[in-house]
Amino acid sequence: MSINQKFVSETNSKSLAIKQQTKTSWTIEDSEQLYGIEGWGEPYFSINAAGNITVSPQGASRGISLDLYELVESLKKRNIGLPLLIRFSDILADRMERLCACMNRAIARYNYNGKYQGVFPVKCNQNRHLLEDLVRYGQPYQFGLEAGSKPELMIALAILEPNTDSSETLLICNGYKDREYIETALLATRLGHKPIIVIEQITELYTILQVSQELDIKPIIGVRAKLNSKGMGRWGNSTGDRAKFGLTIPQILQVVTELETSQMLESLQLLHFHIGSQISSIAVIKDAIREASQIYVQLAQMGAKMGYLDVGGGLAVDYDGSKSNFQASKNYNMQNYANDIVAQIKDACGRSKIAVPTLISESGRAIASHQSVLIFDVLGTNQVSLTTPQPSETEEHLVLSNFWETYQSIKAGNIQETYNDAIQFKEEAQSLFNLGYLTLIERSRAEELYWACLHKIAQITRNQADIPDELQDLAKIMASIYYINLSVFQSAPDSWAIDQLFPIMPIHRLHEQPTARAILADLTCDSDGKIDRFINRKDSKDILELHPLTNQPYYLGMFLVGAYQEIMGNLHNLFGDTNVVHIQMTPKSYQIKYVVKGDTIKDVLGYVQYKAGDLLEIMRCRTETALEENRITLEEAQKLLQNYESSLDSYTYLVGN
């Protein structure tokens, strides 16, 4: 964290602490500030007067808002259990409309004599219903698809409508390509598709030349450039000499020479680059566009029939709502992004008297993230034992009597000193126990005093603006563990793998003050199956403020998870895909367009080559043996087999009682 980021974060924390000191009741405005929903949720998510999150799939200024808590309750009554992924297809449509509108406004503002045609990168979310919706919503904007592999090409060819005289969508063919991939892409032109084969490696050129000659189909070729302009953050190495994909400048010139020799230079029509996903700084985007526009212009001057410039992905999502140059945010909006692209390319082409290209972007994250919300329930909690210690009625070991005196003396003026003393006495008690000088009961007394000291100090520091550095981690040490009905590895793999931050908050009870401080632990038997970093303005925080559990269900939502998470999830502990529901708005309310049931235990066992029938037969034989040996009764055997069979057909996640 930079000095400036730390200052802003501390200032926000102090403001909230002072505000809490002077307030006597909690309001939904306090929850809005605490969870930052106005920053990352606008214009789709907000909080209503009942303290529940609302969803406005068509944007806050139009359409109907849904109460998310009531929606979840309604879905549960339809026997659609948690965890549950809810997709709002109208948000998908709205995101695409906003991107196209921003690009078209920039084109009009700068009198750009060209057009914008976006493509959605299939790798971002390959699920059928989502892609079918996206293709349908994209037709008015001639929005195409980008395939990064042979399987994705198969999807794209099947769901993209062939072009007509009045409509022309693009199919950008990226990724590693073999002969079959290239043949398939070229033959698709006979169906009316417009595939542009982007050369990622120089060897692909020779296959394209050979196959196009054999099929007598003239290809449209693009080259992906390894820009010198550097990205930043997690995907900063997507550019530069050591980038995984793309051609260096000498290799691009080699392509030009080979095409010219083959009298096919007019086939080279597109320049593509990609500087990484989630680019948080507009300055990085400007540098890349400036470099790429010069490459484009000079390729045109060399005789290539250039007509398309693909700026790749990178348009970021503001996961924490801070609107800053932080890895979970961005310091620009969609219109800034469009303006800088259009202005720079027009300037470069104008100075060189080159016709401006059709602009293409592959903005997957910015289009798909907002439309999915993951809802899950809290199963239970594990809290630090906070019994109030009592004075001993007998003489205690010296370390315990000192510990008791420390506990008694804690006050606002000595919290740093008493905190250090508590740590020292705990360590001394542990050493004495290991050497046999303290009993198990005495060790328990030491631990009781330790946690009581920390709790007392935490209560004092909770409303303090200035907290000593060594006490900054106290909230995390004292945090409760909330056990959630979820697999992080299946439903939020980027949280585990690359420390991606997603907004997480309760979807109800937001008119109540959240007095618990917690981290989240999932169902898997893995120490990494937890979430202990949460969004915070300009930085992250180690705990999430939650409400104490009652005898009623407690629901949390993880937001902005529509990009990459579903397809990258894995089967750790054999927790499978969650239930998925597609919600589409109607003039009066909403309709459930699709329900995709999550994996059953039988399903996931099949993924690892077990047949449910074989397993059930093994269990039947074993119960018969146990019956013969009088180790089980007939009633018990039947109960065991019934439970085993019904479990095979059940959801892999836990079902509330």
Secondary structure as UniProt FT lines:
FT   HELIX           3..22
FT   HELIX           28..35
FT   HELIX           37..40
FT   TURN            42..44
FT   STRAND          45..47
FT   TURN            49..50
FT   STRAND          53..55
FT   TURN            57..58
FT   TURN            60..61
FT   STRAND          66..67
FT   HELIX           68..77
FT   TURN            78..79
FT   STRAND          84..88
FT   HELIX           89..109
FT   TURN            110..111
FT   STRAND          119..121
FT   HELIX           122..124
FT   HELIX           128..138
FT   HELIX           139..141
FT   STRAND          144..147
FT   HELIX           150..159
FT   STRAND          171..173
FT   HELIX           179..187
FT   HELIX           188..191
FT   STRAND          195..199
FT   HELIX           202..215
FT   STRAND          221..225
FT   HELIX           233..238
FT   TURN            241..242
FT   HELIX           249..261
FT   TURN            262..263
FT   HELIX           265..267
FT   STRAND          268..272
FT   HELIX           282..301
FT   TURN            302..303
FT   STRAND          308..310
FT   TURN            327..328
FT   HELIX           334..352
FT   STRAND          358..360
FT   HELIX           364..368
FT   HELIX           369..371
FT   STRAND          372..382
FT   HELIX           398..409
FT   HELIX           412..414
FT   HELIX           415..434
FT   TURN            435..436
FT   HELIX           440..461
FT   TURN            462..463
FT   HELIX           469..471
FT   TURN            472..473
FT   HELIX           474..477
FT   STRAND          480..484
FT   HELIX           488..491
FT   HELIX           493..497
FT   STRAND          504..506
FT   TURN            510..511
FT   STRAND          516..521
FT   TURN            527..528
FT   STRAND          530..531
FT   STRAND          534..536
FT   TURN            537..538
FT   STRAND          539..541
FT   STRAND          544..546
FT   STRAND          555..559
FT   HELIX           565..568
FT   HELIX           572..574
FT   STRAND          579..585
FT   STRAND          590..596
FT   HELIX           601..607
FT   TURN            608..609
FT   HELIX           612..628
FT   TURN            629..630
FT   HELIX           634..648
//
